[in-house]
Structure formats: structure tokens, C-alpha cells
Amino acid sequence: MCHHEIVGDYHRGCGHFHGRYFTGDVTDCNSPRCKTSKSHMHKTAINCGCPPVVTEDRRVQNLYQTKHPDCQQEPR
């Protein structure tokens, strides 16, 4: 699978990574079955059956010691 670099925030309180944006930097796997590879075998097909799997290379821009807002809900 190709690796796509994504920049985001990491919350140490809960281990949550919140991706902000993809940088466009891609490490190509050169696999003919990978839909995002330059070596993809169905280059001209509109709807091929290959799965669009994106593997993220995460780069932390901001490091927070607190929990992510979605994880800060108080227990009932």
C-alpha cells in the first residue's frame, strides 16, 4: 500500500490523532493492485474493483497533553 503523509494534532491524554490535511507527499509501493500507485493496472478504467486503501504516514504538528474534545465527555 502507498503511504500518504498527513499532518495533524496528537492528544496524549487519550492517544487520539486528529488529521488536519494531506501534504501530497506519497511513498509509492509500485503495486499493480494498489489504486493510488503509479503502477496501478487499471489506469484508464473509470470504476475498477481495486480497493482505495490509503495508509497514513502521520506527522504531528501540535502535541496536546489533554484529551481530544470527543473523548472528554463525562461519564453518566
HTML snippet that shows the backbone in 3Dmol.js (N, CA, C, O; Angstrom):
<script src="https://3Dmol.org/build/3Dmol-min.js"></script>
<div id="view" style="width:600px;height:400px;position:relative"></div>
<script>
const pdb = `
ATOM      1  N   MET A   1       0.822  -1.179   0.000  1.00  0.00           N
ATOM      2  CA  MET A   1       0.000   0.000   0.000  1.00  0.00           C
ATOM      3  C   MET A   1       0.877   1.258   0.000  1.00  0.00           C
ATOM      4  O   MET A   1       1.930   1.297   0.638  1.00  0.00           O
ATOM      5  N   CYS A   2       0.439   2.247  -0.701  1.00  0.00           N
ATOM      6  CA  CYS A   2       1.150   3.521  -0.728  1.00  0.00           C
ATOM      7  C   CYS A   2       0.942   4.254   0.596  1.00  0.00           C
ATOM      8  O   CYS A   2      -0.091   4.091   1.245  1.00  0.00           O
ATOM      9  N   HIS A   3       1.907   5.046   0.986  1.00  0.00           N
ATOM     10  CA  HIS A   3       1.821   5.816   2.218  1.00  0.00           C
ATOM     11  C   HIS A   3       1.637   7.286   1.865  1.00  0.00           C
ATOM     12  O   HIS A   3       2.437   7.854   1.120  1.00  0.00           O
ATOM     13  N   HIS A   4       0.582   7.906   2.397  1.00  0.00           N
ATOM     14  CA  HIS A   4       0.266   9.307   2.165  1.00  0.00           C
ATOM     15  C   HIS A   4       0.520  10.076   3.458  1.00  0.00           C
ATOM     16  O   HIS A   4      -0.011   9.715   4.508  1.00  0.00           O
ATOM     17  N   GLU A   5       1.329  11.134   3.390  1.00  0.00           N
ATOM     18  CA  GLU A   5       1.658  11.895   4.596  1.00  0.00           C
ATOM     19  C   GLU A   5       0.497  12.801   4.987  1.00  0.00           C
ATOM     20  O   GLU A   5      -0.059  13.523   4.159  1.00  0.00           O
ATOM     21  N   ILE A   6       0.143  12.744   6.278  1.00  0.00           N
ATOM     22  CA  ILE A   6      -0.928  13.580   6.815  1.00  0.00           C
ATOM     23  C   ILE A   6      -0.400  14.312   8.046  1.00  0.00           C
ATOM     24  O   ILE A   6       0.312  13.737   8.869  1.00  0.00           O
ATOM     25  N   VAL A   7      -0.760  15.581   8.156  1.00  0.00           N
ATOM     26  CA  VAL A   7      -0.330  16.417   9.274  1.00  0.00           C
ATOM     27  C   VAL A   7      -1.526  16.626  10.184  1.00  0.00           C
ATOM     28  O   VAL A   7      -2.640  16.860   9.716  1.00  0.00           O
ATOM     29  N   GLY A   8      -1.290  16.539  11.498  1.00  0.00           N
ATOM     30  CA  GLY A   8      -2.410  16.716  12.415  1.00  0.00           C
ATOM     31  C   GLY A   8      -1.972  16.913  13.845  1.00  0.00           C
ATOM     32  O   GLY A   8      -0.793  17.124  14.128  1.00  0.00           O
ATOM     33  N   ASP A   9      -2.935  16.842  14.743  1.00  0.00           N
ATOM     34  CA  ASP A   9      -2.726  17.067  16.170  1.00  0.00           C
ATOM     35  C   ASP A   9      -2.804  15.732  16.912  1.00  0.00           C
ATOM     36  O   ASP A   9      -3.634  14.879  16.598  1.00  0.00           O
ATOM     37  N   TYR A  10      -1.921  15.569  17.905  1.00  0.00           N
ATOM     38  CA  TYR A  10      -1.923  14.363  18.724  1.00  0.00           C
ATOM     39  C   TYR A  10      -2.260  14.739  20.164  1.00  0.00           C
ATOM     40  O   TYR A  10      -1.658  15.648  20.735  1.00  0.00           O
ATOM     41  N   HIS A  11      -3.216  14.037  20.738  1.00  0.00           N
ATOM     42  CA  HIS A  11      -3.651  14.266  22.111  1.00  0.00           C
ATOM     43  C   HIS A  11      -3.144  13.123  22.974  1.00  0.00           C
ATOM     44  O   HIS A  11      -3.617  11.992  22.863  1.00  0.00           O
ATOM     45  N   ARG A  12      -2.180  13.421  23.834  1.00  0.00           N
ATOM     46  CA  ARG A  12      -1.572  12.387  24.676  1.00  0.00           C
ATOM     47  C   ARG A  12      -2.532  11.857  25.740  1.00  0.00           C
ATOM     48  O   ARG A  12      -2.395  10.721  26.192  1.00  0.00           O
ATOM     49  N   GLY A  13      -3.501  12.680  26.138  1.00  0.00           N
ATOM     50  CA  GLY A  13      -4.443  12.266  27.181  1.00  0.00           C
ATOM     51  C   GLY A  13      -5.259  11.042  26.803  1.00  0.00           C
ATOM     52  O   GLY A  13      -5.642  10.257  27.670  1.00  0.00           O
ATOM     53  N   CYS A  14      -5.527  10.876  25.513  1.00  0.00           N
ATOM     54  CA  CYS A  14      -6.340   9.741  25.072  1.00  0.00           C
ATOM     55  C   CYS A  14      -5.697   8.975  23.916  1.00  0.00           C
ATOM     56  O   CYS A  14      -6.200   7.923  23.523  1.00  0.00           O
ATOM     57  N   GLY A  15      -4.595   9.484  23.368  1.00  0.00           N
ATOM     58  CA  GLY A  15      -3.933   8.821  22.252  1.00  0.00           C
ATOM     59  C   GLY A  15      -4.615   9.053  20.920  1.00  0.00           C
ATOM     60  O   GLY A  15      -4.395   8.304  19.968  1.00  0.00           O
ATOM     61  N   HIS A  16      -5.450  10.095  20.841  1.00  0.00           N
ATOM     62  CA  HIS A  16      -6.236  10.405  19.654  1.00  0.00           C
ATOM     63  C   HIS A  16      -5.414  11.256  18.695  1.00  0.00           C
ATOM     64  O   HIS A  16      -4.840  12.263  19.111  1.00  0.00           O
ATOM     65  N   PHE A  17      -5.341  10.874  17.409  1.00  0.00           N
ATOM     66  CA  PHE A  17      -4.703  11.676  16.369  1.00  0.00           C
ATOM     67  C   PHE A  17      -5.799  12.265  15.499  1.00  0.00           C
ATOM     68  O   PHE A  17      -6.637  11.535  14.971  1.00  0.00           O
ATOM     69  N   HIS A  18      -5.796  13.578  15.350  1.00  0.00           N
ATOM     70  CA  HIS A  18      -6.782  14.268  14.523  1.00  0.00           C
ATOM     71  C   HIS A  18      -6.063  14.836  13.305  1.00  0.00           C
ATOM     72  O   HIS A  18      -5.350  15.833  13.414  1.00  0.00           O
ATOM     73  N   GLY A  19      -6.247  14.206  12.147  1.00  0.00           N
ATOM     74  CA  GLY A  19      -5.596  14.648  10.918  1.00  0.00           C
ATOM     75  C   GLY A  19      -6.190  15.948  10.405  1.00  0.00           C
ATOM     76  O   GLY A  19      -7.410  16.101  10.347  1.00  0.00           O
ATOM     77  N   ARG A  20      -5.325  16.884  10.033  1.00  0.00           N
ATOM     78  CA  ARG A  20      -5.769  18.178   9.511  1.00  0.00           C
ATOM     79  C   ARG A  20      -5.796  18.197   7.982  1.00  0.00           C
ATOM     80  O   ARG A  20      -6.798  18.578   7.376  1.00  0.00           O
ATOM     81  N   TYR A  21      -4.673  17.778   7.358  1.00  0.00           N
ATOM     82  CA  TYR A  21      -4.607  17.816   5.900  1.00  0.00           C
ATOM     83  C   TYR A  21      -3.531  16.863   5.391  1.00  0.00           C
ATOM     84  O   TYR A  21      -2.567  16.559   6.094  1.00  0.00           O
ATOM     85  N   PHE A  22      -3.713  16.401   4.165  1.00  0.00           N
ATOM     86  CA  PHE A  22      -2.705  15.590   3.497  1.00  0.00           C
ATOM     87  C   PHE A  22      -1.736  16.534   2.797  1.00  0.00           C
ATOM     88  O   PHE A  22      -2.159  17.509   2.175  1.00  0.00           O
ATOM     89  N   THR A  23      -0.442  16.253   2.894  1.00  0.00           N
ATOM     90  CA  THR A  23       0.572  17.137   2.309  1.00  0.00           C
ATOM     91  C   THR A  23       0.755  16.912   0.821  1.00  0.00           C
ATOM     92  O   THR A  23       1.261  17.791   0.123  1.00  0.00           O
ATOM     93  N   GLY A  24       0.360  15.767   0.329  1.00  0.00           N
ATOM     94  CA  GLY A  24       0.569  15.438  -1.073  1.00  0.00           C
ATOM     95  C   GLY A  24       1.814  14.583  -1.277  1.00  0.00           C
ATOM     96  O   GLY A  24       2.049  14.089  -2.380  1.00  0.00           O
ATOM     97  N   ASP A  25       2.616  14.404  -0.225  1.00  0.00           N
ATOM     98  CA  ASP A  25       3.793  13.535  -0.309  1.00  0.00           C
ATOM     99  C   ASP A  25       3.337  12.083  -0.235  1.00  0.00           C
ATOM    100  O   ASP A  25       2.699  11.669   0.733  1.00  0.00           O
ATOM    101  N   VAL A  26       3.670  11.320  -1.263  1.00  0.00           N
ATOM    102  CA  VAL A  26       3.254   9.933  -1.340  1.00  0.00           C
ATOM    103  C   VAL A  26       4.483   9.054  -1.558  1.00  0.00           C
ATOM    104  O   VAL A  26       5.319   9.334  -2.416  1.00  0.00           O
ATOM    105  N   THR A  27       4.575   7.980  -0.760  1.00  0.00           N
ATOM    106  CA  THR A  27       5.593   6.963  -0.971  1.00  0.00           C
ATOM    107  C   THR A  27       4.922   5.841  -1.749  1.00  0.00           C
ATOM    108  O   THR A  27       4.090   5.111  -1.211  1.00  0.00           O
ATOM    109  N   ASP A  28       5.288   5.709  -3.015  1.00  0.00           N
ATOM    110  CA  ASP A  28       4.641   4.752  -3.917  1.00  0.00           C
ATOM    111  C   ASP A  28       5.115   3.326  -3.634  1.00  0.00           C
ATOM    112  O   ASP A  28       6.312   3.087  -3.475  1.00  0.00           O
ATOM    113  N   CYS A  29       4.175   2.382  -3.572  1.00  0.00           N
ATOM    114  CA  CYS A  29       4.506   0.980  -3.327  1.00  0.00           C
ATOM    115  C   CYS A  29       4.770   0.220  -4.621  1.00  0.00           C
ATOM    116  O   CYS A  29       5.279  -0.901  -4.592  1.00  0.00           O
ATOM    117  N   ASN A  30       4.427   0.823  -5.752  1.00  0.00           N
ATOM    118  CA  ASN A  30       4.616   0.228  -7.086  1.00  0.00           C
ATOM    119  C   ASN A  30       3.883  -1.100  -7.268  1.00  0.00           C
ATOM    120  O   ASN A  30       4.338  -1.976  -8.004  1.00  0.00           O
ATOM    121  N   SER A  31       2.756  -1.235  -6.596  1.00  0.00           N
ATOM    122  CA  SER A  31       1.956  -2.449  -6.722  1.00  0.00           C
ATOM    123  C   SER A  31       0.886  -2.253  -7.800  1.00  0.00           C
ATOM    124  O   SER A  31       0.235  -1.209  -7.830  1.00  0.00           O
ATOM    125  N   PRO A  32       0.693  -3.236  -8.685  1.00  0.00           N
ATOM    126  CA  PRO A  32      -0.334  -3.096  -9.716  1.00  0.00           C
ATOM    127  C   PRO A  32      -1.760  -3.165  -9.161  1.00  0.00           C
ATOM    128  O   PRO A  32      -2.701  -2.758  -9.842  1.00  0.00           O
ATOM    129  N   ARG A  33      -1.933  -3.673  -7.940  1.00  0.00           N
ATOM    130  CA  ARG A  33      -3.265  -3.784  -7.334  1.00  0.00           C
ATOM    131  C   ARG A  33      -3.597  -2.622  -6.390  1.00  0.00           C
ATOM    132  O   ARG A  33      -4.688  -2.585  -5.821  1.00  0.00           O
ATOM    133  N   CYS A  34      -2.681  -1.689  -6.222  1.00  0.00           N
ATOM    134  CA  CYS A  34      -2.914  -0.524  -5.356  1.00  0.00           C
ATOM    135  C   CYS A  34      -3.488   0.614  -6.196  1.00  0.00           C
ATOM    136  O   CYS A  34      -2.851   1.067  -7.147  1.00  0.00           O
ATOM    137  N   LYS A  35      -4.677   1.071  -5.849  1.00  0.00           N
ATOM    138  CA  LYS A  35      -5.383   2.075  -6.642  1.00  0.00           C
ATOM    139  C   LYS A  35      -4.668   3.432  -6.669  1.00  0.00           C
ATOM    140  O   LYS A  35      -4.831   4.189  -7.625  1.00  0.00           O
ATOM    141  N   THR A  36      -3.884   3.748  -5.638  1.00  0.00           N
ATOM    142  CA  THR A  36      -3.209   5.047  -5.597  1.00  0.00           C
ATOM    143  C   THR A  36      -1.775   4.995  -6.125  1.00  0.00           C
ATOM    144  O   THR A  36      -1.076   6.008  -6.101  1.00  0.00           O
ATOM    145  N   SER A  37      -1.322   3.826  -6.604  1.00  0.00           N
ATOM    146  CA  SER A  37       0.041   3.676  -7.119  1.00  0.00           C
ATOM    147  C   SER A  37       0.135   4.108  -8.578  1.00  0.00           C
ATOM    148  O   SER A  37      -0.842   4.027  -9.323  1.00  0.00           O
ATOM    149  N   LYS A  38       1.294   4.557  -8.971  1.00  0.00           N
ATOM    150  CA  LYS A  38       1.532   4.899 -10.375  1.00  0.00           C
ATOM    151  C   LYS A  38       1.560   3.647 -11.240  1.00  0.00           C
ATOM    152  O   LYS A  38       1.385   3.731 -12.455  1.00  0.00           O
ATOM    153  N   SER A  39       1.778   2.492 -10.628  1.00  0.00           N
ATOM    154  CA  SER A  39       1.827   1.218 -11.345  1.00  0.00           C
ATOM    155  C   SER A  39       0.479   0.506 -11.382  1.00  0.00           C
ATOM    156  O   SER A  39       0.420  -0.670 -11.739  1.00  0.00           O
ATOM    157  N   HIS A  40      -0.595   1.185 -11.024  1.00  0.00           N
ATOM    158  CA  HIS A  40      -1.924   0.579 -10.986  1.00  0.00           C
ATOM    159  C   HIS A  40      -2.293   0.035 -12.363  1.00  0.00           C
ATOM    160  O   HIS A  40      -2.118   0.723 -13.368  1.00  0.00           O
ATOM    161  N   MET A  41      -2.804  -1.198 -12.414  1.00  0.00           N
ATOM    162  CA  MET A  41      -3.057  -1.858 -13.697  1.00  0.00           C
ATOM    163  C   MET A  41      -4.304  -1.366 -14.423  1.00  0.00           C
ATOM    164  O   MET A  41      -4.447  -1.618 -15.619  1.00  0.00           O
ATOM    165  N   HIS A  42      -5.203  -0.678 -13.745  1.00  0.00           N
ATOM    166  CA  HIS A  42      -6.438  -0.193 -14.380  1.00  0.00           C
ATOM    167  C   HIS A  42      -6.414   1.331 -14.524  1.00  0.00           C
ATOM    168  O   HIS A  42      -7.339   2.009 -14.076  1.00  0.00           O
ATOM    169  N   LYS A  43      -5.394   1.856 -15.127  1.00  0.00           N
ATOM    170  CA  LYS A  43      -5.230   3.316 -15.206  1.00  0.00           C
ATOM    171  C   LYS A  43      -6.355   4.002 -15.980  1.00  0.00           C
ATOM    172  O   LYS A  43      -6.745   5.120 -15.641  1.00  0.00           O
ATOM    173  N   THR A  44      -6.870   3.356 -16.999  1.00  0.00           N
ATOM    174  CA  THR A  44      -7.886   4.005 -17.839  1.00  0.00           C
ATOM    175  C   THR A  44      -9.313   3.642 -17.455  1.00  0.00           C
ATOM    176  O   THR A  44     -10.254   4.242 -17.974  1.00  0.00           O
ATOM    177  N   ALA A  45      -9.498   2.684 -16.564  1.00  0.00           N
ATOM    178  CA  ALA A  45     -10.846   2.269 -16.160  1.00  0.00           C
ATOM    179  C   ALA A  45     -11.465   3.304 -15.226  1.00  0.00           C
ATOM    180  O   ALA A  45     -10.791   3.814 -14.331  1.00  0.00           O
ATOM    181  N   ILE A  46     -12.724   3.610 -15.425  1.00  0.00           N
ATOM    182  CA  ILE A  46     -13.415   4.580 -14.585  1.00  0.00           C
ATOM    183  C   ILE A  46     -13.730   3.975 -13.220  1.00  0.00           C
ATOM    184  O   ILE A  46     -13.470   4.598 -12.190  1.00  0.00           O
ATOM    185  N   ASN A  47     -14.288   2.768 -13.207  1.00  0.00           N
ATOM    186  CA  ASN A  47     -14.652   2.095 -11.959  1.00  0.00           C
ATOM    187  C   ASN A  47     -14.018   0.711 -11.898  1.00  0.00           C
ATOM    188  O   ASN A  47     -14.671  -0.286 -12.208  1.00  0.00           O
ATOM    189  N   CYS A  48     -12.763   0.645 -11.504  1.00  0.00           N
ATOM    190  CA  CYS A  48     -12.140  -0.670 -11.346  1.00  0.00           C
ATOM    191  C   CYS A  48     -12.503  -1.217  -9.963  1.00  0.00           C
ATOM    192  O   CYS A  48     -12.988  -0.476  -9.109  1.00  0.00           O
ATOM    193  N   GLY A  49     -12.271  -2.497  -9.745  1.00  0.00           N
ATOM    194  CA  GLY A  49     -12.651  -3.122  -8.485  1.00  0.00           C
ATOM    195  C   GLY A  49     -11.595  -3.043  -7.401  1.00  0.00           C
ATOM    196  O   GLY A  49     -11.792  -3.588  -6.314  1.00  0.00           O
ATOM    197  N   CYS A  50     -10.489  -2.384  -7.665  1.00  0.00           N
ATOM    198  CA  CYS A  50      -9.428  -2.292  -6.666  1.00  0.00           C
ATOM    199  C   CYS A  50      -9.852  -1.391  -5.505  1.00  0.00           C
ATOM    200  O   CYS A  50     -10.433  -0.327  -5.721  1.00  0.00           O
ATOM    201  N   PRO A  51      -9.561  -1.817  -4.281  1.00  0.00           N
ATOM    202  CA  PRO A  51      -9.972  -1.008  -3.117  1.00  0.00           C
ATOM    203  C   PRO A  51      -9.112   0.252  -2.977  1.00  0.00           C
ATOM    204  O   PRO A  51      -7.897   0.197  -3.165  1.00  0.00           O
ATOM    205  N   PRO A  52      -9.737   1.378  -2.648  1.00  0.00           N
ATOM    206  CA  PRO A  52      -8.993   2.637  -2.445  1.00  0.00           C
ATOM    207  C   PRO A  52      -8.459   2.733  -1.019  1.00  0.00           C
ATOM    208  O   PRO A  52      -8.933   3.552  -0.231  1.00  0.00           O
ATOM    209  N   VAL A  53      -7.471   1.896  -0.684  1.00  0.00           N
ATOM    210  CA  VAL A  53      -6.895   1.882   0.659  1.00  0.00           C
ATOM    211  C   VAL A  53      -5.797   2.935   0.736  1.00  0.00           C
ATOM    212  O   VAL A  53      -4.880   2.942  -0.086  1.00  0.00           O
ATOM    213  N   VAL A  54      -5.888   3.827   1.727  1.00  0.00           N
ATOM    214  CA  VAL A  54      -4.869   4.845   1.948  1.00  0.00           C
ATOM    215  C   VAL A  54      -4.227   4.584   3.302  1.00  0.00           C
ATOM    216  O   VAL A  54      -4.904   4.585   4.330  1.00  0.00           O
ATOM    217  N   THR A  55      -2.916   4.362   3.297  1.00  0.00           N
ATOM    218  CA  THR A  55      -2.169   4.167   4.532  1.00  0.00           C
ATOM    219  C   THR A  55      -1.537   5.500   4.892  1.00  0.00           C
ATOM    220  O   THR A  55      -0.834   6.103   4.081  1.00  0.00           O
ATOM    221  N   GLU A  56      -1.792   5.957   6.115  1.00  0.00           N
ATOM    222  CA  GLU A  56      -1.323   7.287   6.533  1.00  0.00           C
ATOM    223  C   GLU A  56       0.062   7.234   7.162  1.00  0.00           C
ATOM    224  O   GLU A  56       0.342   6.380   8.003  1.00  0.00           O
ATOM    225  N   ASP A  57       0.915   8.147   6.748  1.00  0.00           N
ATOM    226  CA  ASP A  57       2.172   8.433   7.424  1.00  0.00           C
ATOM    227  C   ASP A  57       1.892   9.685   8.246  1.00  0.00           C
ATOM    228  O   ASP A  57       1.862  10.790   7.705  1.00  0.00           O
ATOM    229  N   ARG A  58       1.689   9.519   9.533  1.00  0.00           N
ATOM    230  CA  ARG A  58       1.245  10.630  10.373  1.00  0.00           C
ATOM    231  C   ARG A  58       2.413  11.495  10.830  1.00  0.00           C
ATOM    232  O   ARG A  58       3.438  10.991  11.288  1.00  0.00           O
ATOM    233  N   ARG A  59       2.237  12.812  10.695  1.00  0.00           N
ATOM    234  CA  ARG A  59       3.223  13.772  11.184  1.00  0.00           C
ATOM    235  C   ARG A  59       2.501  14.707  12.154  1.00  0.00           C
ATOM    236  O   ARG A  59       1.507  15.342  11.804  1.00  0.00           O
ATOM    237  N   VAL A  60       3.025  14.777  13.382  1.00  0.00           N
ATOM    238  CA  VAL A  60       2.386  15.566  14.431  1.00  0.00           C
ATOM    239  C   VAL A  60       2.805  17.032  14.298  1.00  0.00           C
ATOM    240  O   VAL A  60       3.993  17.355  14.289  1.00  0.00           O
ATOM    241  N   GLN A  61       1.805  17.910  14.195  1.00  0.00           N
ATOM    242  CA  GLN A  61       2.050  19.346  14.131  1.00  0.00           C
ATOM    243  C   GLN A  61       1.910  19.972  15.520  1.00  0.00           C
ATOM    244  O   GLN A  61       2.727  20.801  15.918  1.00  0.00           O
ATOM    245  N   ASN A  62       0.879  19.572  16.246  1.00  0.00           N
ATOM    246  CA  ASN A  62       0.625  20.080  17.597  1.00  0.00           C
ATOM    247  C   ASN A  62       0.464  18.897  18.542  1.00  0.00           C
ATOM    248  O   ASN A  62      -0.242  17.936  18.239  1.00  0.00           O
ATOM    249  N   LEU A  63       1.127  18.981  19.689  1.00  0.00           N
ATOM    250  CA  LEU A  63       1.049  17.931  20.702  1.00  0.00           C
ATOM    251  C   LEU A  63       0.334  18.493  21.923  1.00  0.00           C
ATOM    252  O   LEU A  63       0.808  19.439  22.553  1.00  0.00           O
ATOM    253  N   TYR A  64      -0.812  17.901  22.248  1.00  0.00           N
ATOM    254  CA  TYR A  64      -1.606  18.341  23.388  1.00  0.00           C
ATOM    255  C   TYR A  64      -1.512  17.302  24.499  1.00  0.00           C
ATOM    256  O   TYR A  64      -1.518  16.102  24.225  1.00  0.00           O
ATOM    257  N   GLN A  65      -1.426  17.748  25.744  1.00  0.00           N
ATOM    258  CA  GLN A  65      -1.372  16.849  26.888  1.00  0.00           C
ATOM    259  C   GLN A  65      -2.776  16.435  27.337  1.00  0.00           C
ATOM    260  O   GLN A  65      -2.926  15.500  28.124  1.00  0.00           O
ATOM    261  N   THR A  66      -3.781  17.115  26.847  1.00  0.00           N
ATOM    262  CA  THR A  66      -5.171  16.854  27.236  1.00  0.00           C
ATOM    263  C   THR A  66      -5.816  15.830  26.314  1.00  0.00           C
ATOM    264  O   THR A  66      -5.221  15.403  25.325  1.00  0.00           O
ATOM    265  N   LYS A  67      -7.040  15.445  26.652  1.00  0.00           N
ATOM    266  CA  LYS A  67      -7.804  14.538  25.810  1.00  0.00           C
ATOM    267  C   LYS A  67      -8.417  15.319  24.643  1.00  0.00           C
ATOM    268  O   LYS A  67      -8.625  16.529  24.736  1.00  0.00           O
ATOM    269  N   HIS A  68      -8.701  14.620  23.558  1.00  0.00           N
ATOM    270  CA  HIS A  68      -9.406  15.203  22.412  1.00  0.00           C
ATOM    271  C   HIS A  68     -10.822  15.579  22.872  1.00  0.00           C
ATOM    272  O   HIS A  68     -11.392  14.876  23.706  1.00  0.00           O
ATOM    273  N   PRO A  69     -11.402  16.666  22.351  1.00  0.00           N
ATOM    274  CA  PRO A  69     -12.747  17.068  22.785  1.00  0.00           C
ATOM    275  C   PRO A  69     -13.801  15.959  22.688  1.00  0.00           C
ATOM    276  O   PRO A  69     -14.708  15.904  23.518  1.00  0.00           O
ATOM    277  N   ASP A  70     -13.697  15.089  21.702  1.00  0.00           N
ATOM    278  CA  ASP A  70     -14.652  13.979  21.581  1.00  0.00           C
ATOM    279  C   ASP A  70     -14.495  12.965  22.706  1.00  0.00           C
ATOM    280  O   ASP A  70     -15.434  12.233  23.019  1.00  0.00           O
ATOM    281  N   CYS A  71     -13.304  12.916  23.319  1.00  0.00           N
ATOM    282  CA  CYS A  71     -13.019  11.946  24.389  1.00  0.00           C
ATOM    283  C   CYS A  71     -13.205  12.538  25.785  1.00  0.00           C
ATOM    284  O   CYS A  71     -13.028  11.825  26.773  1.00  0.00           O
ATOM    285  N   GLN A  72     -13.559  13.824  25.896  1.00  0.00           N
ATOM    286  CA  GLN A  72     -13.671  14.493  27.194  1.00  0.00           C
ATOM    287  C   GLN A  72     -15.062  14.410  27.778  1.00  0.00           C
ATOM    288  O   GLN A  72     -15.338  15.078  28.775  1.00  0.00           O
ATOM    289  N   GLN A  73     -15.938  13.630  27.208  1.00  0.00           N
ATOM    290  CA  GLN A  73     -17.301  13.522  27.722  1.00  0.00           C
ATOM    291  C   GLN A  73     -17.259  12.904  29.119  1.00  0.00           C
ATOM    292  O   GLN A  73     -16.541  11.936  29.370  1.00  0.00           O
ATOM    293  N   GLU A  74     -18.047  13.490  30.018  1.00  0.00           N
ATOM    294  CA  GLU A  74     -18.111  12.992  31.389  1.00  0.00           C
ATOM    295  C   GLU A  74     -18.957  11.716  31.441  1.00  0.00           C
ATOM    296  O   GLU A  74     -19.985  11.635  30.769  1.00  0.00           O
ATOM    297  N   PRO A  75     -18.544  10.735  32.218  1.00  0.00           N
ATOM    298  CA  PRO A  75     -19.359   9.505  32.339  1.00  0.00           C
ATOM    299  C   PRO A  75     -20.670   9.804  33.056  1.00  0.00           C
ATOM    300  O   PRO A  75     -20.731  10.658  33.941  1.00  0.00           O
ATOM    301  N   ARG A  76     -21.703   9.094  32.662  1.00  0.00           N
ATOM    302  CA  ARG A  76     -23.044   9.326  33.248  1.00  0.00           C
ATOM    303  C   ARG A  76     -23.280   8.499  34.455  1.00  0.00           C
ATOM    304  O   ARG A  76     -24.351   8.578  35.058  1.00  0.00           O
TER     305      ARG A  76
END
`;
const viewer = $3Dmol.createViewer("view");
viewer.addModel(pdb, "pdb");
viewer.setStyle({}, {cartoon: {color: "spectrum"}});
viewer.zoomTo();
viewer.render();
</script>
